[in-house]
């Protein structure tokens, strides 16, 4: 019946979610829809559009102890829905602060980041943060293939993920520690961008500048150094993304205070990146790359005469510009913008 009536069967399965009250049936329905969505992603949209989104959140939230396997499956399903489709304002309203605190607390209790359950919880926080970023965009940009978020400041529209980190960040340190460990090992570009944008917001928001312990920031510096030395030459957007976040990490956090962590190694890194641009190992060299690298070099505790005095950097550019932004999309790749503003 499913093969010959796929659309009808999908529709009936989703409708049953809203009518069913037995958890065992929920589990079967969610698995069927989850597997179907692997080959037909529009199934996620059907779940979302037919009023099952709130039911899914309640399943994750309310049946954590009663039916753990259903809870874990719900985490995966909610992540995929948020990854593939932009949420409406009403759907974002269903994501209560208490629900997000519940997810943060799950991460605190399951500290091993490689555990699939912990990873699902972390990814859900990151993708919900992404949804808030997208919702912050002007309406005429929200449905383009790549969306641009300009001038992310403390006055930006509501982002409950950041609101929680502002108010309760000291209670949820494990989330921050884990995204550093994940970034260190992660090869998936999509997830790297999600983490980088979360870090960007943390390092550009006054209330969260000291969210990370200093030792964790040092680990993050080591991760960035290794990544920038080894990023593939053909992924300029990812290269730019790391430089954007690195600037605020070095400039705004505790690292700006003595003793300056790996000052010599950072100067050598930026010198090597300059040489790479000069000899077009990063092809082609362009003003965006130069500007992003220049402002890292001009950080007060990084700069020296050898780094600054180079004909490579001829652009007249304000290092303290507030025109930073993130580019987000609802497609498979979440990337920073390639606009000339940085």
Residue pairs with C-beta under 8 A, 6 or more apart in sequence:
1 9
2 9
6 40
10 33
10 36
10 40
10 43
10 46
11 46
11 50
13 29
13 32
13 33
14 33
14 46
14 47
14 50
14 52
15 50
16 25
16 29
17 26
17 29
17 30
17 47
17 52
17 55
17 56
18 50
18 51
18 52
18 55
20 26
20 29
23 63
23 66
23 67
23 70
26 59
26 67
26 70
27 67
27 69
27 70
27 73
30 56
30 59
30 70
30 73
30 74
30 77
31 73
33 43
33 47
33 77
34 73
34 76
34 77
34 80
36 43
37 43
37 44
37 80
41 84
44 80
44 81
44 84
44 85
45 84
45 85
47 53
47 56
47 77
47 81
48 81
48 85
48 87
48 91
53 81
53 87
53 91
53 94
54 91
54 94
56 74
56 77
56 78
56 81
57 78
57 94
57 95
57 99
59 70
59 71
59 74
60 71
60 74
60 75
60 78
60 99
61 99
61 102
63 70
63 71
64 71
64 102
64 106
72 117
72 120
75 117
75 120
75 121
75 124
76 120
78 124
79 120
79 123
79 124
79 127
82 124
82 127
82 128
82 130
82 131
83 127
84 330
85 330
86 131
86 134
86 135
86 142
86 143
86 330
87 131
87 135
89 135
92 131
92 132
92 135
95 128
95 160
97 160
97 163
97 164
100 125
100 128
100 160
100 161
100 164
101 164
101 168
103 121
103 124
103 125
104 125
104 164
104 168
104 171
104 172
104 175
105 172
106 117
106 118
106 121
107 118
107 121
107 122
107 125
107 172
107 174
107 175
107 178
108 171
108 172
108 174
108 175
110 117
110 118
110 121
111 118
111 174
111 178
112 118
113 119
113 122
113 177
113 178
113 181
113 182
118 178
119 182
122 175
122 178
122 179
122 182
123 191
123 194
125 161
125 175
125 198
126 179
126 191
126 194
126 195
126 198
127 194
128 160
128 161
129 159
129 161
129 162
129 194
129 197
129 198
129 201
130 194
130 197
130 328
130 334
132 157
132 158
132 159
132 160
132 161
132 162
133 149
133 152
133 159
133 197
133 201
133 326
133 328
134 142
134 147
134 149
134 328
134 330
135 142
135 157
136 149
136 152
136 156
136 157
136 159
137 147
137 148
137 149
137 328
141 147
141 148
145 329
145 331
146 327
146 328
146 329
146 331
146 335
146 337
147 327
147 328
147 329
147 330
148 325
148 326
148 327
148 328
148 337
148 339
149 325
149 326
149 327
149 328
150 323
150 325
150 341
151 322
151 323
151 324
151 325
152 200
152 201
152 204
152 324
152 325
152 326
153 204
153 322
154 205
154 206
154 207
159 201
161 198
162 201
162 202
162 205
162 208
164 172
165 172
165 202
165 207
165 208
165 211
166 205
166 207
166 208
169 176
169 207
169 208
169 211
173 211
173 212
173 213
176 202
176 211
176 212
176 216
177 216
179 195
179 198
179 199
180 212
180 216
180 219
180 220
180 223
182 191
182 195
183 192
183 195
183 196
183 220
183 223
183 227
184 219
184 223
184 226
186 192
186 195
189 235
189 238
189 333
190 332
190 333
190 334
192 238
192 241
193 238
193 241
193 333
193 334
193 335
193 336
194 334
196 241
196 242
196 244
196 245
196 336
197 326
197 328
197 334
197 336
199 220
199 245
199 249
200 244
200 245
200 248
200 326
201 208
202 208
202 209
202 211
202 212
203 209
203 245
203 248
203 249
203 252
203 253
204 248
204 252
204 324
209 252
209 253
210 253
210 254
212 220
212 253
214 254
214 255
217 249
217 253
217 254
217 255
217 261
218 255
218 261
218 262
220 249
221 249
221 250
221 255
221 261
221 262
221 266
222 262
224 242
224 245
224 246
224 249
225 262
225 265
225 266
225 269
227 242
228 239
228 242
228 243
228 246
228 269
228 273
229 269
229 272
231 238
231 239
231 242
232 238
233 281
233 282
233 283
236 282
236 289
236 338
237 335
237 336
237 338
238 335
239 282
239 289
240 288
240 289
240 292
240 336
240 338
240 342
241 335
241 336
243 289
243 292
243 293
243 296
244 292
244 324
244 336
244 342
246 296
247 292
247 295
247 296
247 299
249 255
250 256
250 266
250 296
250 299
250 301
250 302
251 299
255 261
256 299
256 300
256 301
260 301
263 301
263 302
266 302
267 302
267 304
267 306
267 307
270 293
270 296
270 297
270 302
270 307
271 306
271 307
273 282
273 293
274 293
274 297
274 307
274 310
274 312
275 281
276 282
277 285
277 289
277 290
277 293
277 312
278 285
278 312
282 289
287 315
287 340
288 338
288 340
288 342
290 312
290 313
290 315
291 315
291 317
291 342
292 342
293 313
294 313
294 315
294 317
294 319
295 317
295 319
295 342
296 302
297 303
297 307
297 308
298 308
298 319
321 341
321 342
323 341
323 342
324 341
324 342
325 337
325 339
325 341
326 336
326 337
327 335
327 336
327 337
327 338
327 339
328 334
329 335
